[in-house]
Amino acid sequence: MELRHLRYFVAVAEEGSVTVAAEKRLHTAQPSLSRQLRDLELEVGTQLFTRGARGIELTPAGRAFLDHARLALSQAAEAVAAARRAARPAKATFAVGFLTGQEVDWLPHVTQILRAELPNIDFKVSSLYSPDVADALQSGELDLGFLRVEPRPDVTYKVIAKEPLVAILPSDHHLAKEAEVAPADLVGESLIGFSDVPHVLRDVVDTYLRQQGVEITPSHRIDNFAMGISLVASTRGIALLPTYVEPLLPWSVVSRPLKGKPPTIDLAVGYRRDNKSPVLETFLAGIGQLIAAGPAGVRNTG
């Protein structure tokens, strides 16, 4: 018994017609197909079909045979696929993690640097909080990360940009009429602060306000920028966030630059020095190109 006999049998059983199966599925002549089916029945030793006015119908033996024929064909197809997979060398995996939102600005640069490598690798991209990116770099789950400088014993950082912080406030807030927001203007406003999760950003904001002589107790503390934007819209508070969030603002929220020299927060690429990935080596060789180009995203300054 050959696999082609099983394919012929399944096709006729599913179409209910020798003619239709021959012409539409098997692309063979109807007399040849009928002869192959007779040979199959002889080999099995029992009648598999009945031929009547309504076409071809399966006998009880044919129905029992159909399930096993389908399984045999499926297993044969899987055997072929497994052999082909084994014959192909496995693609190397290169995993990049981004502080949520930063992929908008930096992923185009990464793919440009790695353009020659991409057809030959399994390129994975994820979006996480900065501490989670750092943890994944430390554990080896990620090869490369775009994040804040989060202290981890085995992770090396290279700063690629210094992002200014801006004031995020409701679009109908009285300070939204100003071209810039002075630090003193924040006094008496509901300030949205930060929890211990984005601790690098929290430290930058706290240091800035202290240096400006502004004392404000935050009305809320947030873990991420999305929560901050939501609270600005719902509580009419003000948050100080990096400029990379500007393209993500809804119509009800606007950004305004801070008057004077604004605080900045570092964005870095992180990686493990003991990572021997040639793809990482290619990226690091092109990192100067990435730094010179700067963020690729389009800023919305209104």
C-alpha positions as CSV (number, residue, x, y, z in Angstrom):
1,M,0.0,0.0,0.0
2,E,1.4,3.4,-1.0
3,L,0.7,6.9,0.3
4,R,-0.8,7.9,-3.0
5,H,-3.5,5.2,-2.5
6,L,-4.4,6.8,0.8
7,R,-4.4,10.3,-0.8
8,Y,-6.7,9.1,-3.5
9,F,-9.0,7.4,-1.0
10,V,-9.3,10.5,1.2
11,A,-9.9,12.8,-1.7
12,V,-12.8,10.6,-3.1
13,A,-14.3,10.1,0.4
14,E,-14.3,13.9,1.1
15,E,-15.6,14.9,-2.4
16,G,-18.2,12.1,-2.6
17,S,-17.4,11.7,-6.3
18,V,-14.6,10.0,-8.3
19,T,-15.0,12.6,-11.1
20,V,-14.8,15.6,-8.9
21,A,-11.8,14.3,-6.9
22,A,-10.0,13.4,-10.1
23,E,-10.5,16.8,-11.8
24,K,-10.4,19.3,-8.9
25,R,-8.1,17.7,-6.3
26,L,-5.9,15.1,-7.8
27,H,-5.6,16.3,-11.4
28,T,-5.6,12.9,-12.8
29,A,-7.9,10.9,-15.2
30,Q,-11.1,9.5,-13.8
31,P,-10.5,5.9,-15.2
32,S,-7.0,5.8,-13.6
33,L,-8.4,7.0,-10.3
34,S,-11.1,4.3,-10.4
35,R,-8.5,1.7,-11.1
36,Q,-6.3,2.8,-8.1
37,L,-9.3,2.6,-5.8
38,R,-10.1,-0.9,-6.9
39,D,-6.4,-1.9,-6.3
40,L,-6.7,-0.4,-2.8
41,E,-9.9,-2.3,-2.0
42,L,-8.2,-5.5,-3.2
43,E,-5.2,-4.9,-0.9
44,V,-7.4,-4.0,2.1
45,G,-9.5,-7.1,1.4
46,T,-13.0,-5.5,1.7
47,Q,-15.2,-3.0,-0.1
48,L,-14.6,0.6,1.0
49,F,-17.1,2.4,-1.2
50,T,-20.6,1.9,-2.5
51,R,-21.5,3.6,-5.8
52,G,-25.1,4.7,-6.1
53,A,-27.3,7.4,-7.7
54,R,-26.1,10.0,-5.1
55,G,-22.5,9.3,-5.9
56,I,-19.8,7.6,-3.8
57,E,-20.6,6.6,-0.2
58,L,-18.3,4.9,2.4
59,T,-19.1,1.5,3.7
60,P,-18.7,0.9,7.5
61,A,-15.2,-0.5,6.6
62,G,-14.5,2.6,4.6
63,R,-15.5,5.0,7.4
64,A,-13.2,3.1,9.8
65,F,-10.4,3.2,7.2
66,L,-10.8,6.9,6.6
67,D,-9.7,8.0,10.1
68,H,-6.6,5.9,9.9
69,A,-5.8,7.1,6.3
70,R,-6.0,10.7,7.4
71,L,-3.8,10.1,10.4
72,A,-1.2,8.2,8.2
73,L,-1.1,11.1,5.7
74,S,-0.7,13.6,8.5
75,Q,2.1,11.7,10.1
76,A,3.8,11.4,6.7
77,A,3.6,15.1,6.2
78,E,5.0,15.8,9.6
79,A,7.9,13.4,9.0
80,V,8.8,15.3,5.8
81,A,8.5,18.7,7.7
82,A,10.7,17.4,10.5
83,A,13.3,16.2,8.1
84,R,13.4,19.5,6.3
85,R,13.7,21.4,9.7
86,A,16.6,19.2,10.7
87,A,18.3,19.8,7.4
88,R,18.2,23.5,7.8
89,P,20.6,25.1,10.3
90,A,18.7,26.8,13.2
91,K,18.6,30.5,13.0
92,A,20.4,32.4,15.8
93,T,18.0,34.4,18.0
94,F,18.7,38.0,18.9
95,A,16.4,39.5,21.4
96,V,16.0,43.3,22.0
97,G,14.0,44.8,24.8
98,F,12.8,48.4,24.9
99,L,11.6,50.6,27.7
100,T,8.0,50.9,26.7
101,G,7.6,53.7,24.2
102,Q,11.2,53.9,23.2
103,E,10.8,51.4,20.4
104,V,9.1,54.1,18.4
105,D,12.3,56.2,18.3
106,W,15.0,53.5,18.3
107,L,13.8,50.3,16.6
108,P,14.3,51.8,13.1
109,H,17.9,52.5,13.9
110,V,18.5,49.0,15.2
111,T,17.0,47.4,12.1
112,Q,19.1,49.7,9.9
113,I,22.3,48.7,11.7
114,L,21.4,45.0,11.6
115,R,19.9,45.0,8.1
116,A,22.4,42.5,6.7
117,E,21.8,40.2,9.7
118,L,18.0,40.2,9.8
119,P,17.4,37.6,7.1
120,N,19.6,35.1,9.0
121,I,18.3,35.6,12.5
122,D,15.2,35.2,14.6
123,F,14.8,38.8,15.6
124,K,12.6,39.3,18.7
125,V,11.4,42.6,20.2
126,S,9.7,43.2,23.5
127,S,8.5,46.2,25.4
128,L,8.9,46.4,29.2
129,Y,9.5,48.6,32.2
130,S,13.1,49.7,32.5
131,P,13.9,47.5,35.6
132,D,12.4,44.5,33.8
133,V,14.6,45.1,30.8
134,A,17.6,45.3,33.1
135,D,16.6,42.0,34.8
136,A,16.2,40.3,31.4
137,L,19.6,41.5,30.3
138,Q,21.1,40.2,33.6
139,S,19.5,36.7,33.1
140,G,20.4,36.5,29.5
141,E,16.9,36.6,28.2
142,L,17.7,39.7,26.2
143,D,20.8,40.4,24.1
144,L,20.3,44.1,24.0
145,G,18.2,46.6,25.9
146,F,17.2,50.3,25.6
147,L,16.6,51.5,29.1
148,R,17.6,53.7,32.0
149,V,20.9,53.0,33.7
150,E,19.6,50.4,36.2
151,P,22.5,49.0,38.3
152,R,23.0,45.3,37.6
153,P,26.3,43.4,38.3
154,D,26.8,41.9,34.8
155,V,25.2,44.6,32.6
156,T,27.2,47.2,30.8
157,Y,25.6,50.5,29.8
158,K,26.4,53.1,27.1
159,V,24.4,56.3,27.2
160,I,23.0,57.1,23.8
161,A,20.8,60.1,24.6
162,K,19.9,62.6,27.3
163,E,16.2,63.2,27.2
164,P,14.8,66.5,28.5
165,L,11.8,66.4,30.8
166,V,8.7,68.3,30.0
167,A,5.6,69.3,31.9
168,I,2.6,67.1,31.0
169,L,-0.7,68.8,31.8
170,P,-4.4,68.9,30.7
171,S,-4.9,70.8,27.4
172,D,-7.3,73.2,29.1
173,H,-5.1,73.8,32.2
174,H,-4.3,77.5,32.8
175,L,-0.6,76.8,32.4
176,A,-1.2,75.3,29.0
177,K,-1.5,78.8,27.7
178,E,2.1,79.5,28.5
179,A,5.0,78.8,26.1
180,E,7.0,77.4,29.0
181,V,6.3,76.2,32.6
182,A,8.5,77.7,35.3
183,P,9.4,75.4,38.2
184,A,7.8,77.9,40.6
185,D,4.5,77.6,38.6
186,L,4.2,74.0,40.0
187,V,3.7,75.2,43.5
188,G,0.1,74.8,44.5
189,E,-0.6,72.4,41.7
190,S,-1.4,68.7,42.0
191,L,1.9,67.0,41.1
192,I,2.0,63.4,40.0
193,G,5.1,61.7,41.3
194,F,6.8,58.3,41.0
195,S,6.9,55.1,42.9
196,D,10.0,53.0,43.4
197,V,9.6,51.2,40.1
198,P,10.8,54.1,37.8
199,H,13.3,55.0,40.5
200,V,15.8,56.6,38.1
201,L,13.1,59.0,36.8
202,R,11.9,59.7,40.4
203,D,15.5,60.6,41.5
204,V,15.9,63.0,38.5
205,V,12.6,64.8,39.2
206,D,13.2,65.0,43.0
207,T,16.7,66.4,42.5
208,Y,15.5,69.0,40.0
209,L,12.7,70.2,42.2
210,R,15.0,70.4,45.2
211,Q,17.6,72.4,43.2
212,Q,14.9,74.8,42.1
213,G,13.8,75.3,45.7
214,V,10.3,73.8,44.9
215,E,8.7,71.8,47.7
216,I,5.7,69.7,46.6
217,T,4.3,66.5,48.0
218,P,3.0,64.4,45.1
219,S,-0.7,63.7,45.1
220,H,-0.2,60.4,43.4
221,R,2.7,58.1,42.6
222,I,2.9,56.2,39.4
223,D,4.8,53.1,38.0
224,N,4.9,54.1,34.3
225,F,4.2,56.9,31.9
226,A,0.9,55.5,30.7
227,M,-0.5,55.7,34.2
228,G,0.9,59.2,34.5
229,I,-0.8,60.4,31.3
230,S,-4.1,58.9,32.5
231,L,-3.8,60.6,35.9
232,V,-3.0,63.9,34.2
233,A,-6.2,63.6,32.2
234,S,-8.4,62.4,35.0
235,T,-7.1,64.4,38.0
236,R,-6.0,67.5,36.2
237,G,-2.6,67.1,37.8
238,I,0.8,67.8,36.3
239,A,3.6,65.3,35.6
240,L,7.2,65.7,34.6
241,L,8.0,63.1,32.0
242,P,10.7,62.6,29.3
243,T,10.0,64.0,25.8
244,Y,9.7,60.5,24.3
245,V,6.1,60.3,25.6
246,E,5.0,63.3,23.5
247,P,3.9,61.4,20.4
248,L,1.7,59.2,22.7
249,L,-0.3,62.0,24.3
250,P,-4.1,62.0,23.7
251,W,-5.8,65.2,22.6
252,S,-6.8,66.1,26.2
253,V,-3.2,66.3,27.3
254,V,-0.4,68.5,26.2
255,S,3.3,69.0,26.9
256,R,5.1,72.3,27.7
257,P,8.9,72.7,28.0
258,L,10.3,73.7,31.4
259,K,11.7,77.2,31.7
260,G,15.4,77.5,31.9
261,K,17.7,74.5,31.7
262,P,15.4,71.4,32.0
263,P,16.4,68.3,33.8
264,T,17.5,65.4,31.6
265,I,17.4,61.6,32.0
266,D,19.8,59.2,30.4
267,L,18.7,56.6,27.9
268,A,21.3,53.8,27.5
269,V,21.8,50.6,25.7
270,G,22.6,47.7,28.0
271,Y,24.2,44.4,27.3
272,R,26.4,41.8,28.9
273,R,30.1,41.8,28.0
274,D,30.2,38.1,28.1
275,N,27.6,37.8,25.4
276,K,29.5,36.4,22.4
277,S,26.7,37.0,19.9
278,P,28.1,38.1,16.5
279,V,24.9,40.1,16.0
280,L,25.5,42.0,19.2
281,E,29.1,42.7,18.0
282,T,27.7,44.1,14.7
283,F,25.3,46.3,16.6
284,L,28.0,47.7,18.9
285,A,30.2,48.4,15.9
286,G,27.5,50.6,14.6
287,I,26.4,52.3,17.8
288,G,28.2,55.5,16.9
289,Q,25.8,55.7,13.9
290,L,22.8,55.3,16.2
291,I,24.0,58.0,18.6
292,A,24.7,60.4,15.8
293,A,21.3,59.9,14.2
294,G,19.4,60.4,17.5
295,P,15.7,59.5,18.0
296,A,13.9,58.5,14.8
297,G,10.4,59.3,16.1
298,V,8.7,62.5,15.2
299,R,8.1,64.8,18.1
300,N,4.9,66.5,18.8
301,T,5.7,69.7,20.6
302,G,2.3,71.2,20.6
